[in-house]
Amino acid sequence: MTSSSRPLAARERVALADLLEELGPDAPTRCEGWTTAHLAAHLVTRDRRPDTTPGFALEATPVGRPFAAWSHHVEDRLRAGSRYADLVARVRSGPPRWLPAAWPPVSAVVDTAEYAIHHEDVRRARPGWTPRALPRGDQDRLWGNAVLFGRLAAGGVPGALVLRRTDVPGVERRYRSGTPETVVAGEPLELLLWASGRRDVARVTTG
C-alpha cells in the first residue's frame, strides 16, 4: 500500500510521530500546559489503555471528572516512567492488534480527528507555521469530523451556527435556528480546529 493510499488517520499518525521525534520532548504544543512529551504520553495512553477512554470522552462533563482524573493520572505515570523515544515509537506503531482501536474501520472513526488535530497542535506551536494544502479526499474526510465537532461547538454559540466550506461551493452545515447567526467559513481542517477549540490558530473567517 502506497503512503497516499493509506487511511488519513494512519498518515496523520506517522506524520505526527515524525514531528515528535524531530522536536524532542520539550517543544511546545497548542494544548495548554502540554509539551510534546505530554502529548506523546496522552496518545499512547489513549491507544493502549481502554480503561482511560471514559475519562477522555467525558472530560468536559461534570460526571466525567473522576474518570478524567484517572486518565490523566495514567498519562502522568507513563510520561514520568518512560523514555521519550519509546513513547514516540509507540505513537508510531499504534495500539496492539488485539485492541479494537487497531482495527482499520474503528481507527478511521476514532483516530482521524484525534491525529489531525494533534498534528496541528504541534505544527502550529512553531514559529512561521503555514497551513497545509490537503487533497480533496482528505478534506472531505475531515469535513465529516468537523460536522460532528460542530455539534459541540454550537452549544457555546448564541443563536445559530453555520459551518461553511470554502473549498467546495454550496456545502455548509447549520446548527439550530434563530438569531444571531454565526457563520464560520474555511477549509474542513480549519473548521475542525475551530470547532475543537483551536480558534486562535484556525484559519477561518467568521461573520
ZATOR-880042 format. One record per residue (C-alpha): residue number from 1; x, y, z. Coordinates in pm, 1 decimal, decimal comma. Layout:
! ZATOR-880042
i;x;y;z
NUM;X;Y;Z
...
//
This chain:
! ZATOR-880042
i;x;y;z
1;0,0;0,0;0,0
2;146,9;334,9;-100,5
3;156,6;618,5;150,6
4;-103,8;816,3;-45,1
5;-347,8;523,1;-38,8
6;-320,7;465,8;336,0
7;-609,3;589,8;551,9
8;-583,0;950,7;660,5
9;-569,1;852,9;1028,0
10;-264,5;632,9;963,0
11;-88,3;902,3;763,7
12;-153,2;1165,7;1028,6
13;-21,7;927,6;1295,1
14;306,8;875,0;1109,1
15;348,3;1245,1;1029,0
16;289,5;1338,9;1391,0
17;534,9;1074,5;1513,7
18;795,1;1210,9;1271,8
19;743,8;1561,4;1406,5
20;754,1;1449,5;1770,5
21;1078,7;1267,0;1701,5
22;1226,9;1570,8;1528,0
23;1135,2;1821,4;1800,9
24;1216,1;1623,9;2114,5
25;1026,2;1610,8;2445,0
26;1026,4;1977,9;2544,3
27;872,5;2151,4;2243,4
28;550,8;2348,6;2298,8
29;211,3;2246,9;2166,2
30;-121,4;2424,2;2129,4
31;-259,2;2207,9;2412,8
32;-241,2;2438,4;2711,8
33;31,1;2334,1;2952,9
34;147,8;2041,7;2740,7
35;486,4;1981,5;2584,7
36;545,3;1725,0;2314,4
37;624,2;1472,4;2590,5
38;280,3;1529,8;2745,2
39;113,5;1485,5;2408,4
40;304,4;1167,0;2329,0
41;207,2;1018,4;2665,9
42;-155,5;1115,0;2606,9
43;-166,0;943,8;2268,1
44;-1,9;625,1;2394,6
45;-240,9;613,0;2691,7
46;-538,0;664,7;2463,3
47;-415,8;393,3;2224,1
48;-323,7;128,9;2478,1
49;-530,7;179,4;2793,4
50;-902,4;126,4;2724,3
51;-974,3;198,8;3090,7
52;-890,2;566,0;3024,5
53;-1139,7;605,4;2740,6
54;-1432,4;723,2;2956,7
55;-1215,8;995,5;3105,8
56;-1112,4;1130,7;2768,0
57;-1461,7;1104,2;2624,7
58;-1641,3;1265,3;2920,0
59;-1375,7;1507,5;3043,9
60;-1579,4;1817,6;2961,9
61;-1881,1;1699,4;3161,7
62;-1930,7;1708,4;3539,4
63;-1996,9;1335,2;3556,1
64;-1672,6;1268,2;3370,6
65;-1435,9;1448,1;3606,3
66;-1345,7;1146,2;3824,2
67;-1282,0;939,3;3511,1
68;-1071,6;1220,8;3362,0
69;-863,6;1239,9;3679,3
70;-778,4;871,1;3641,4
71;-692,6;912,4;3272,5
72;-454,1;1197,4;3345,2
73;-301,2;1005,3;3634,5
74;-219,7;721,2;3393,2
75;-73,9;969,9;3143,3
76;146,1;1131,9;3404,4
77;279,0;799,0;3530,9
78;354,7;686,0;3177,6
79;535,6;1009,1;3090,8
80;741,4;1003,8;3410,7
81;835,0;638,6;3376,2
82;914,7;617,3;3004,2
83;1187,5;730,2;2770,5
84;1054,8;986,3;2525,7
85;1191,5;786,9;2231,7
86;991,4;484,9;2346,3
87;673,8;693,1;2371,5
88;720,1;822,2;2018,2
89;782,6;468,9;1891,2
90;453,2;360,6;2049,2
91;270,7;654,6;1896,4
92;408,2;549,1;1559,2
93;318,8;180,9;1593,8
94;-30,7;240,2;1730,5
95;-230,3;10,9;1959,0
96;-171,0;-365,1;1975,4
97;-359,1;-559,0;1709,7
98;-584,5;-729,5;1962,3
99;-740,5;-399,6;2070,7
100;-1041,2;-275,6;1871,7
101;-869,6;61,5;1830,6
102;-619,3;-109,7;1598,6
103;-886,1;-228,5;1356,4
104;-891,5;-1,4;1048,3
105;-1269,5;68,1;1049,2
106;-1252,7;167,0;1416,7
107;-937,7;370,4;1369,5
108;-1097,0;562,7;1084,4
109;-1375,6;671,7;1319,2
110;-1184,3;743,7;1639,2
111;-837,3;845,6;1517,7
112;-881,5;1068,6;1213,9
113;-980,1;1382,9;1403,2
114;-756,0;1298,6;1701,7
115;-438,5;1275,4;1498,4
116;-517,9;1554,4;1253,4
117;-591,0;1792,2;1540,5
118;-287,7;1696,2;1747,8
119;-61,3;1706,3;1442,5
120;-166,8;2068,2;1401,8
121;-128,9;2128,6;1776,4
122;241,9;2063,2;1731,4
123;282,0;2225,7;1388,5
124;105,4;2546,5;1487,0
125;301,0;2593,9;1807,0
126;613,2;2655,5;1597,2
127;713,2;2998,5;1463,4
128;641,9;3055,2;1095,7
129;390,9;2773,5;1051,6
130;171,6;2773,9;743,3
131;-147,9;2580,6;667,2
132;-110,8;2252,4;482,9
133;-259,7;2202,5;138,0
134;-452,9;1875,9;176,2
135;-602,6;1672,7;-110,2
136;-976,6;1698,1;-170,8
137;-1033,2;1343,6;-43,8
138;-866,8;1423,4;287,7
139;-1066,0;1743,3;323,9
140;-1386,6;1550,9;252,8
141;-1298,4;1306,8;530,0
142;-1223,5;1588,0;771,9
143;-1549,5;1762,6;683,9
144;-1737,0;1474,5;845,7
145;-1530,8;1522,2;1160,9
146;-1584,8;1897,7;1155,0
147;-1961,2;1841,6;1134,2
148;-1951,6;1618,7;1443,7
149;-1738,8;1862,0;1643,3
150;-1965,5;2143,2;1528,0
151;-2248,2;1996,5;1733,0
152;-2046,1;2053,9;2047,3
153;-1922,7;2395,1;1938,3
154;-2279,4;2507,7;1869,8
155;-2357,8;2482,8;2238,5
156;-2125,8;2775,1;2307,7
157;-2259,8;2999,1;2032,0
158;-2575,1;3209,0;2084,1
159;-2838,5;3159,8;1817,9
160;-2747,2;2965,4;1505,2
161;-2408,4;2833,9;1397,4
162;-2320,3;2764,6;1033,8
163;-2002,0;2585,7;927,7
164;-1930,7;2659,8;562,0
165;-1670,2;2502,0;336,3
166;-1471,2;2745,5;126,7
167;-1309,3;2477,8;-87,8
168;-1640,1;2336,1;-217,3
169;-1913,9;2583,6;-314,0
170;-2253,4;2541,1;-152,0
171;-2152,4;2298,1;123,4
172;-2241,2;2400,8;476,2
173;-2390,4;2266,9;796,8
174;-2634,7;2459,3;1013,7
175;-2690,8;2402,6;1383,5
176;-3008,3;2536,5;1539,5
177;-3205,5;2834,6;1413,4
178;-3265,8;3186,7;1529,6
179;-3052,4;3492,3;1571,3
180;-2781,1;3593,5;1586,4
181;-2634,8;3371,2;1316,3
182;-2264,4;3296,8;1330,0
183;-2111,7;3177,1;1002,1
184;-1766,1;3019,9;1023,4
185;-1607,3;2963,9;682,4
186;-1291,5;2776,6;592,1
187;-1149,5;2451,2;466,9
188;-1257,4;2142,9;663,6
189;-933,4;2106,5;858,1
190;-957,3;2468,5;966,8
191;-1322,4;2425,9;1062,4
192;-1232,7;2116,5;1263,4
193;-966,3;2309,4;1450,7
194;-1209,0;2593,3;1518,3
195;-1482,4;2358,9;1638,7
196;-1238,9;2172,0;1865,6
197;-1139,0;2492,5;2043,0
198;-825,7;2595,8;1849,4
199;-983,8;2924,0;1744,3
200;-671,0;3132,4;1778,6
201;-488,4;2930,5;1511,3
202;-773,8;2815,8;1284,9
203;-762,4;2994,1;950,2
204;-1130,7;3074,1;921,0
205;-1347,1;3379,2;873,8
206;-1644,1;3445,6;1098,3
207;-1941,7;3668,6;1045,1
//
